[in-house]
Amino acid sequence: MTHDSEAAREQVLVIGAGIAGLCTALALAPTGRAVTLVERDDPPPTGDTHEAFRDWNRRGVGHLRQSHAFLARLRSLIKAEHPGLLKDLVDAGCREIGFVDMLSDSLRKGYAPADGDADMAVLTSRRTTLELVMRRYVERLAGVRIVSGFFVEGLVTGRDDAGALVVRGLRGEDADGPRELLADLVVDAAGRTSGVVEQLAAEGAPVPETSETCGILYFTRHYRLLEGQTEPPRGKLPGTGDLGFLKFGVFPGDNGCFSITLCVPEIEEELRKAVVRPEAFEAILNQLPGMQPWVDPARAEPVSRVFGMGDLASRWRDFAPEGRPVALGLFPVGDSLVRTNPLYGRGCSFAAVEAYLLRDVLAARSDAAGRAVAYAGKVAEVLRPYYDNMQTQDRAAIRRARHILTPGYRPNLSSRVLKSFFEDGVAVATRADVALLREALRGFHMLEHPEAWLKRPANLAKIVGFWARGRRANAALYPPKVGPERAAMFEALGLSPQLDIDRLAAAAA
């Protein structure tokens, strides 16, 4: 992108050099702006990706060692805007898992490539590797500077002639003591622990937000393939699954590493307490047919403890409610603006999309208020459908987990019909029809509206056709059983399946 003289004169301060901050630099640096990222944590180790995973201490990124993947939307942005970065990531061992790799064995037999398939790829790796490579690339960009060891204590603010709150920079402290950094624009990419919103509220500029729990906790362990070993073949046993009381997934990583994440509903307290223990984590995996080949001691070995992550909520903040900016010169990117359930892998993609929306808004508008309003509007237009879709799925998962713990629960007729439509119609049809699966994945990867594919008459007709055939005719199209029932899993773990049932019943009494 070419840049004009006005953009080249603008100084931008970015709070945080995590994925959101780095994406902001990727978006704004080519416009000619001077971009400074301030980061409270120390810089990464100077060695390789294994050293970064072992030694990089990122206090500001609590999910640093959780499983990560870049969806096709983010990978496509990187490929289009910074092909050199994509090459660096692949050269460092990051994996590109393409559309054909996602197909079952039966679908792969008759597969014929179509336009767009090559770009429907996931970029997957350890988070430390992704961030390490991105940071080293960003540090080489003209006009970008990363300042480590700077703890941001607050915003430098003032008022314009009309009395509007204006953000003029940052105040904080580094090894040389307290100081202020001034800029034309400040980007808050500090994540979910950012204190910016609290300061704005204290200065009489509250930021409206909606928030609700995701109803789930995450537990991740990392593994490394043994010398001479390879990953299990894909397409035979599912690498992801949902048992209602437990979700699981394997994430191929870089340089012979991979991670496995188990997600436990908040109300499953006994399972939550057990899963953090390595022996219980391994016992669970050995009850899951799709996970057993990955953790076979002859194939791989664990290389980390079990990392837990809780306090998960979806949150949407509006920095320009009813077209009135809360503050001028301030733009949030990443979790400080929109926070999502990590289950869908959209956090990094949201941050990148926001950064490039900001780039476009800054190019189109020069007035501070107009920029703030336009940015909030574009974020809502582009990302709100995915956010709402995720919340709908989270609420359904929370209800399902509760129903499992409710003795004698029986869904009503409409719930049974809807469940059948998705399990016996949608799921079966996408396992039988490559074109249908392709369209479904385009929504998942944020390449189009998440529900667009399901509303197309031709797609709906295919789904209804499979649904109408019935379970017997579609028997070969159902996936293999991904794991045991709750009682059997708890028995294998030496847990009581009744304690949480009793606890839930007592709470409801």
C-alpha positions as CSV (number, residue, x, y, z in Angstrom):
1,M,0.0,0.0,0.0
2,T,1.3,3.4,-0.9
3,H,1.2,6.1,1.8
4,D,0.5,9.9,1.7
5,S,2.3,12.6,3.5
6,E,-0.4,13.0,6.1
7,A,-0.2,9.3,7.1
8,A,3.6,9.5,7.2
9,R,3.4,12.3,9.7
10,E,1.2,10.4,12.2
11,Q,2.8,8.8,15.2
12,V,1.1,5.6,16.5
13,L,1.6,4.1,20.0
14,V,0.4,0.5,20.4
15,I,-0.1,-1.0,23.9
16,G,1.1,-4.6,23.7
17,A,3.3,-6.6,21.3
18,G,1.2,-9.7,21.3
19,I,-0.7,-11.0,18.3
20,A,-3.1,-8.0,18.3
21,G,-0.3,-5.5,18.5
22,L,1.8,-7.2,15.9
23,C,-1.1,-7.4,13.5
24,T,-1.6,-3.6,14.1
25,A,2.0,-3.1,13.1
26,L,1.6,-5.3,10.0
27,A,-1.5,-3.2,8.9
28,L,-0.2,0.3,9.7
29,A,3.6,0.2,9.0
30,P,3.2,-0.1,5.2
31,T,1.1,3.1,5.3
32,G,4.2,5.1,6.3
33,R,3.1,5.8,9.9
34,A,5.7,5.6,12.6
35,V,4.5,2.7,14.8
36,T,5.9,2.1,18.3
37,L,4.8,-1.0,20.2
38,V,5.2,-0.8,24.0
39,E,5.4,-4.2,25.8
40,R,5.7,-4.8,29.5
41,D,7.3,-8.2,29.1
42,D,10.9,-8.9,28.2
43,P,11.8,-9.6,24.6
44,P,11.9,-13.3,23.4
45,P,15.0,-15.4,23.7
46,T,17.4,-15.1,20.9
47,G,17.4,-18.8,20.1
48,D,15.1,-21.2,18.2
49,T,11.4,-22.0,18.6
50,H,12.0,-24.7,21.2
51,E,13.9,-22.2,23.4
52,A,11.1,-19.7,23.0
53,F,8.5,-22.3,24.1
54,R,10.6,-23.3,27.1
55,D,11.9,-20.0,28.3
56,W,9.8,-17.0,27.1
57,N,7.9,-15.6,30.0
58,R,4.9,-13.6,28.9
59,R,3.0,-12.5,32.0
60,G,0.7,-10.5,29.8
61,V,-0.4,-13.5,27.8
62,G,-2.0,-16.0,30.1
63,H,-3.0,-18.3,27.2
64,L,0.5,-18.3,25.7
65,R,0.8,-22.1,26.0
66,Q,-2.8,-22.9,25.0
67,S,-3.4,-24.4,21.6
68,H,-3.5,-21.9,18.7
69,A,-4.3,-21.9,15.0
70,F,-4.7,-19.1,12.4
71,L,-7.9,-19.6,10.4
72,A,-8.0,-19.2,6.7
73,R,-9.1,-15.5,7.0
74,L,-6.0,-14.6,8.9
75,R,-3.7,-16.7,6.8
76,S,-5.1,-15.1,3.6
77,L,-4.5,-11.7,5.0
78,I,-0.9,-12.5,5.7
79,K,-0.4,-14.1,2.3
80,A,-1.9,-11.1,0.5
81,E,-0.3,-8.3,2.6
82,H,3.0,-9.9,3.9
83,P,3.9,-13.0,1.8
84,G,7.4,-12.8,3.3
85,L,5.9,-13.4,6.8
86,L,4.0,-16.4,5.6
87,K,7.3,-17.8,4.2
88,D,9.1,-17.1,7.5
89,L,6.3,-18.9,9.4
90,V,6.5,-22.0,7.2
91,D,10.3,-21.9,7.3
92,A,10.1,-21.9,11.1
93,G,8.1,-25.1,11.0
94,C,4.5,-23.7,11.2
95,R,2.1,-26.1,9.5
96,E,-0.4,-25.3,6.7
97,I,-3.3,-27.8,6.9
98,G,-5.2,-27.5,3.6
99,F,-8.8,-28.3,2.7
100,V,-8.0,-31.7,1.4
101,D,-6.3,-32.5,4.7
102,M,-9.6,-31.9,6.4
103,L,-11.5,-34.4,4.4
104,S,-12.5,-37.9,5.6
105,D,-11.1,-40.9,3.7
106,S,-14.4,-41.4,1.8
107,L,-14.6,-37.7,0.7
108,R,-10.9,-37.7,-0.3
109,K,-11.4,-40.5,-2.8
110,G,-13.7,-38.5,-5.1
111,Y,-12.2,-35.1,-4.4
112,A,-11.6,-32.7,-7.2
113,P,-10.0,-29.3,-6.4
114,A,-12.1,-26.2,-6.8
115,D,-11.3,-22.5,-6.9
116,G,-10.5,-21.2,-3.5
117,D,-9.6,-24.6,-2.0
118,A,-5.9,-23.7,-1.9
119,D,-6.6,-20.7,0.3
120,M,-8.8,-22.6,2.7
121,A,-5.9,-23.5,4.9
122,V,-5.2,-23.4,8.6
123,L,-1.9,-22.2,9.9
124,T,-1.1,-24.0,13.1
125,S,1.8,-24.0,15.5
126,R,2.7,-23.4,19.1
127,R,1.7,-19.8,20.0
128,T,5.3,-19.0,21.1
129,T,6.5,-19.9,17.6
130,L,3.8,-17.8,15.9
131,E,4.5,-14.8,18.0
132,L,8.3,-15.2,17.8
133,V,8.4,-15.3,14.0
134,M,5.8,-12.4,13.7
135,R,7.8,-10.3,16.1
136,R,11.1,-10.8,14.3
137,Y,9.4,-9.9,11.0
138,V,7.7,-6.8,12.4
139,E,10.9,-5.6,13.9
140,R,12.4,-5.5,10.4
141,L,9.6,-3.3,9.0
142,A,10.4,0.3,8.2
143,G,9.0,2.7,10.8
144,V,8.3,0.1,13.5
145,R,9.9,0.0,16.9
146,I,9.2,-2.4,19.8
147,V,10.0,-1.1,23.3
148,S,10.1,-4.0,25.8
149,G,10.0,-3.6,29.6
150,F,7.6,-0.6,29.5
151,F,4.7,-0.9,32.0
152,V,1.8,1.2,30.9
153,E,0.2,2.9,33.9
154,G,-2.4,4.9,32.0
155,L,-3.3,7.1,29.1
156,V,-2.2,10.7,28.7
157,T,-5.5,12.6,28.1
158,G,-6.9,16.0,27.5
159,R,-9.9,17.8,26.2
160,D,-10.5,19.5,22.8
161,D,-12.2,22.8,22.3
162,A,-15.6,21.0,22.3
163,G,-14.9,19.3,25.6
164,A,-14.4,15.8,24.1
165,L,-11.9,13.5,25.7
166,V,-8.7,13.1,23.6
167,V,-6.1,10.5,24.1
168,R,-2.6,12.0,23.5
169,G,-0.3,9.2,24.6
170,L,0.8,6.9,27.4
171,R,2.3,7.3,30.8
172,G,4.3,4.5,32.3
173,E,7.6,3.3,33.7
174,D,10.6,1.4,32.4
175,A,14.1,0.7,33.8
176,D,14.9,4.4,33.5
177,G,11.9,5.4,35.6
178,P,8.5,7.1,34.9
179,R,7.9,8.9,31.6
180,E,5.3,9.8,29.1
181,L,5.1,8.9,25.4
182,L,3.1,11.1,23.2
183,A,1.5,10.2,19.8
184,D,-1.3,11.2,17.4
185,L,-3.0,7.8,17.8
186,V,-3.1,5.2,20.5
187,V,-4.1,1.6,19.8
188,D,-5.0,-0.5,22.8
189,A,-3.9,-4.1,22.0
190,A,-3.2,-5.0,25.6
191,G,-5.9,-7.8,25.7
192,R,-8.5,-8.7,28.2
193,T,-6.5,-7.4,31.2
194,S,-6.2,-3.9,29.7
195,G,-6.9,-1.1,32.2
196,V,-7.8,1.5,29.5
197,V,-11.6,1.1,29.9
198,E,-11.4,1.6,33.7
199,Q,-9.5,4.8,33.2
200,L,-12.0,6.1,30.6
201,A,-14.8,5.4,33.1
202,A,-12.9,7.3,35.8
203,E,-12.6,10.3,33.5
204,G,-16.3,10.3,32.8
205,A,-16.2,8.4,29.5
206,P,-17.7,4.9,30.3
207,V,-17.5,2.3,27.5
208,P,-20.8,0.3,27.1
209,E,-20.3,-3.5,26.9
210,T,-22.2,-6.7,26.9
211,S,-20.7,-9.8,28.4
212,E,-21.6,-13.4,29.3
213,T,-19.8,-16.5,30.3
214,C,-18.6,-19.0,27.8
215,G,-19.4,-21.7,30.3
216,I,-16.2,-23.7,29.8
217,L,-12.6,-24.1,30.9
218,Y,-9.6,-25.2,28.9
219,F,-6.8,-27.6,29.7
220,T,-3.9,-28.1,27.3
221,R,-0.8,-30.3,27.3
222,H,2.0,-30.3,24.8
223,Y,3.7,-33.3,23.2
224,R,6.7,-34.1,20.9
225,L,7.0,-36.9,18.4
226,L,9.8,-39.4,19.2
227,E,12.7,-39.7,16.9
228,G,11.6,-41.3,13.6
229,Q,7.9,-41.1,14.4
230,T,5.2,-39.4,12.3
231,E,1.7,-38.1,13.1
232,P,-1.2,-40.6,12.8
233,P,-2.9,-40.6,9.5
234,R,-5.9,-38.2,9.2
235,G,-9.3,-39.2,8.0
236,K,-9.8,-42.4,9.9
237,L,-10.5,-41.3,13.5
238,P,-11.7,-37.8,14.4
239,G,-9.1,-35.5,15.9
240,T,-11.9,-33.4,17.5
241,G,-15.0,-34.3,19.3
242,D,-17.8,-33.2,21.6
243,L,-19.3,-35.5,24.2
244,G,-21.4,-32.8,25.9
245,F,-19.5,-33.1,29.2
246,L,-16.1,-32.8,27.4
247,K,-14.8,-31.4,24.2
248,F,-11.4,-32.3,22.8
249,G,-9.1,-31.5,19.9
250,V,-5.5,-32.1,18.7
251,F,-3.5,-29.3,17.3
252,P,-0.5,-30.2,15.1
253,G,2.4,-27.9,15.9
254,D,5.7,-26.9,14.6
255,N,8.9,-29.0,14.5
256,G,7.5,-32.3,15.6
257,C,5.4,-30.9,18.4
258,F,1.6,-30.9,18.9
259,S,-0.8,-30.1,21.7
260,I,-4.1,-31.5,22.9
261,T,-6.8,-29.4,24.5
262,L,-9.6,-30.7,26.7
263,C,-12.6,-28.3,27.3
264,V,-14.8,-29.0,30.4
265,P,-18.1,-27.2,31.1
266,E,-18.0,-25.0,34.2
267,I,-20.7,-27.1,36.0
268,E,-18.6,-30.3,35.7
269,E,-16.6,-29.5,38.8
270,E,-15.3,-33.0,39.6
271,L,-13.9,-33.4,36.1
272,R,-12.5,-29.9,36.2
273,K,-10.6,-30.7,39.3
274,A,-9.3,-34.0,38.0
275,V,-8.2,-33.0,34.5
276,V,-5.4,-30.7,35.6
277,R,-3.5,-33.7,36.9
278,P,-1.3,-35.2,34.2
279,E,-2.3,-38.7,35.0
280,A,-6.0,-37.9,34.7
281,F,-5.4,-36.0,31.5
282,E,-3.7,-39.0,30.0
283,A,-6.4,-41.3,31.3
284,I,-9.0,-39.2,29.5
285,L,-7.1,-39.3,26.2
286,N,-6.8,-43.1,26.4
287,Q,-10.7,-43.2,26.5
288,L,-10.9,-41.3,23.3
289,P,-10.2,-43.4,20.1
290,G,-9.2,-40.4,18.1
291,M,-6.6,-39.3,20.7
292,Q,-5.1,-42.7,21.5
293,P,-2.8,-42.9,18.4
294,W,-1.4,-39.5,19.1
295,V,-0.4,-40.1,22.7
296,D,0.8,-43.7,22.2
297,P,4.1,-43.8,24.2
298,A,5.8,-45.5,21.2
299,R,4.9,-42.4,19.1
300,A,5.1,-39.3,21.3
301,E,6.0,-38.0,24.8
302,P,4.5,-35.2,26.8
303,V,6.8,-32.2,27.2
304,S,4.7,-29.9,29.5
305,R,2.4,-29.8,32.4
306,V,-1.3,-29.4,31.9
307,F,-2.0,-25.6,31.4
308,G,-5.4,-24.5,32.6
309,M,-7.4,-21.4,31.4
310,G,-10.6,-20.2,33.0
311,D,-12.6,-17.0,33.5
312,L,-13.7,-17.2,29.9
313,A,-16.4,-14.8,28.7
314,S,-17.5,-13.3,25.4
315,R,-17.5,-9.6,25.5
316,W,-18.4,-6.8,23.0
317,R,-17.4,-3.2,23.7
318,D,-18.8,-0.2,21.9
319,F,-16.4,2.8,21.8
320,A,-18.8,4.9,19.8
321,P,-22.3,4.3,21.2
322,E,-25.1,5.9,19.2
323,G,-22.4,7.5,16.9
324,R,-20.8,9.4,19.8
325,P,-17.1,8.5,20.4
326,V,-16.1,7.8,24.0
327,A,-12.6,9.2,23.3
328,L,-10.8,10.6,20.4
329,G,-7.4,9.2,19.1
330,L,-7.9,5.8,20.8
331,F,-8.6,2.6,18.9
332,P,-8.9,-0.8,20.6
333,V,-7.8,-4.0,18.7
334,G,-8.1,-7.6,19.9
335,D,-9.5,-8.7,23.2
336,S,-9.6,-5.2,24.6
337,L,-12.4,-4.6,22.1
338,V,-14.1,-8.0,21.4
339,R,-13.4,-11.1,23.4
340,T,-14.5,-14.5,22.2
341,N,-14.6,-18.1,23.3
342,P,-11.2,-19.6,22.2
343,L,-13.0,-22.8,21.2
344,Y,-13.7,-21.3,17.7
345,G,-10.1,-20.1,17.1
346,R,-11.2,-16.7,16.0
347,G,-9.5,-14.4,18.5
348,C,-6.3,-13.9,16.4
349,S,-8.4,-13.6,13.2
350,F,-10.7,-11.0,14.9
351,A,-7.6,-9.0,15.9
352,A,-6.1,-9.0,12.4
353,V,-9.4,-8.1,10.7
354,E,-9.8,-5.2,13.2
355,A,-6.2,-4.0,12.5
356,Y,-6.9,-3.9,8.7
357,L,-10.3,-2.2,9.2
358,L,-8.5,0.4,11.2
359,R,-6.0,0.9,8.4
360,D,-8.7,1.4,5.9
361,V,-10.7,3.8,8.1
362,L,-7.6,5.9,8.8
363,A,-7.0,6.1,5.1
364,A,-10.5,7.2,4.3
365,R,-11.0,9.7,7.1
366,S,-8.9,12.4,8.7
367,D,-11.3,13.8,11.4
368,A,-10.9,12.2,14.8
369,A,-14.6,11.8,15.5
370,G,-15.3,10.4,12.1
371,R,-12.6,7.9,12.4
372,A,-13.8,6.6,15.7
373,V,-17.4,6.3,14.5
374,A,-16.4,4.7,11.2
375,Y,-14.1,2.2,12.9
376,A,-16.8,1.1,15.4
377,G,-19.3,0.7,12.6
378,K,-17.0,-1.4,10.3
379,V,-16.0,-3.7,13.2
380,A,-19.7,-4.3,14.0
381,E,-20.6,-4.8,10.3
382,V,-17.8,-7.3,9.6
383,L,-17.4,-9.2,12.9
384,R,-20.7,-9.0,14.7
385,P,-22.3,-11.9,12.7
386,Y,-19.5,-14.2,13.9
387,Y,-19.7,-13.0,17.4
388,D,-23.5,-13.6,17.6
389,N,-23.1,-17.0,16.0
390,M,-20.5,-18.0,18.6
391,Q,-22.7,-16.8,21.5
392,T,-25.6,-18.9,20.2
393,Q,-23.4,-22.0,20.1
394,D,-22.0,-21.2,23.6
395,R,-25.5,-20.9,25.0
396,A,-26.5,-24.2,23.4
397,A,-23.5,-26.0,24.8
398,I,-24.2,-24.6,28.3
399,R,-27.8,-25.9,28.1
400,R,-26.6,-29.3,26.9
401,A,-24.1,-29.7,29.7
402,R,-26.8,-28.8,32.2
403,H,-29.2,-31.3,30.7
404,I,-26.7,-34.1,31.0
405,L,-26.6,-33.4,34.8
406,T,-30.4,-33.3,35.0
407,P,-31.9,-36.8,35.8
408,G,-34.9,-37.6,33.6
409,Y,-34.4,-34.6,31.3
410,R,-36.3,-35.0,28.1
411,P,-36.2,-32.3,25.4
412,N,-39.4,-31.0,23.9
413,L,-40.5,-31.9,20.4
414,S,-39.0,-28.8,18.7
415,S,-35.7,-29.4,20.4
416,R,-35.7,-33.0,19.3
417,V,-36.5,-32.0,15.7
418,L,-33.8,-29.3,15.7
419,K,-31.2,-31.8,17.1
420,S,-32.1,-34.3,14.5
421,F,-31.9,-31.8,11.7
422,F,-28.3,-31.0,12.7
423,E,-27.1,-34.5,13.6
424,D,-29.0,-36.5,11.0
425,G,-29.2,-33.8,8.3
426,V,-26.4,-31.2,8.4
427,A,-23.7,-33.4,9.9
428,V,-24.5,-36.4,7.6
429,A,-24.7,-34.2,4.4
430,T,-21.4,-32.5,5.0
431,R,-19.8,-35.9,5.5
432,A,-21.2,-37.1,2.1
433,D,-20.9,-34.0,-0.1
434,V,-17.5,-32.2,-0.6
435,A,-19.2,-29.1,-2.1
436,L,-21.4,-28.8,0.9
437,L,-18.5,-29.2,3.3
438,R,-16.5,-26.6,1.4
439,E,-19.3,-24.0,1.8
440,A,-19.7,-24.8,5.5
441,L,-16.0,-24.4,6.1
442,R,-16.0,-21.1,4.3
443,G,-18.3,-19.8,7.1
444,F,-16.2,-21.3,9.8
445,H,-13.0,-19.8,8.4
446,M,-14.6,-16.3,8.3
447,L,-14.4,-16.2,4.5
448,E,-18.2,-15.4,4.3
449,H,-21.1,-14.9,6.7
450,P,-21.2,-17.8,9.1
451,E,-24.8,-18.8,8.3
452,A,-24.8,-17.9,4.6
453,W,-24.2,-21.4,3.4
454,L,-27.1,-22.9,5.3
455,K,-29.5,-20.4,3.9
456,R,-28.8,-21.2,0.2
457,P,-31.8,-23.1,-1.2
458,A,-29.6,-25.6,-3.1
459,N,-27.6,-26.4,0.1
460,L,-30.7,-26.7,2.2
461,A,-32.3,-29.0,-0.3
462,K,-29.3,-31.3,-0.2
463,I,-29.4,-31.4,3.6
464,V,-33.1,-32.1,3.8
465,G,-32.7,-34.9,1.2
466,F,-30.2,-36.7,3.4
467,W,-32.3,-36.0,6.5
468,A,-35.4,-37.5,4.8
469,R,-33.5,-40.7,3.9
470,G,-33.3,-41.6,7.6
471,R,-30.6,-43.1,9.9
472,R,-30.7,-46.6,8.3
473,A,-30.0,-45.4,4.8
474,N,-27.3,-43.0,6.0
475,A,-25.7,-45.5,8.4
476,A,-22.3,-45.5,6.6
477,L,-22.1,-41.7,6.8
478,Y,-22.2,-41.3,10.6
479,P,-18.9,-40.7,12.2
480,P,-17.4,-43.3,14.5
481,K,-18.1,-43.0,18.2
482,V,-15.7,-40.3,19.5
483,G,-15.7,-41.4,23.2
484,P,-17.6,-43.0,26.1
485,E,-20.7,-41.9,27.9
486,R,-20.2,-39.7,31.0
487,A,-20.6,-42.5,33.5
488,A,-18.1,-44.7,31.8
489,M,-15.5,-41.9,31.6
490,F,-15.9,-41.1,35.2
491,E,-15.6,-44.7,36.2
492,A,-12.3,-45.0,34.2
493,L,-11.1,-41.9,36.1
494,G,-12.1,-43.1,39.5
495,L,-14.6,-40.2,39.9
496,S,-18.1,-40.1,41.1
497,P,-20.6,-39.3,38.3
498,Q,-23.2,-38.4,40.9
499,L,-21.6,-35.6,42.8
500,D,-22.2,-32.8,40.3
501,I,-25.7,-34.1,39.6
502,D,-26.5,-33.8,43.3
503,R,-24.8,-30.4,43.5
504,L,-26.8,-29.1,40.6
505,A,-30.1,-30.4,42.0
506,A,-29.3,-28.8,45.4
507,A,-28.6,-25.5,43.8
508,A,-31.9,-25.7,41.9
509,A,-33.9,-26.6,45.0
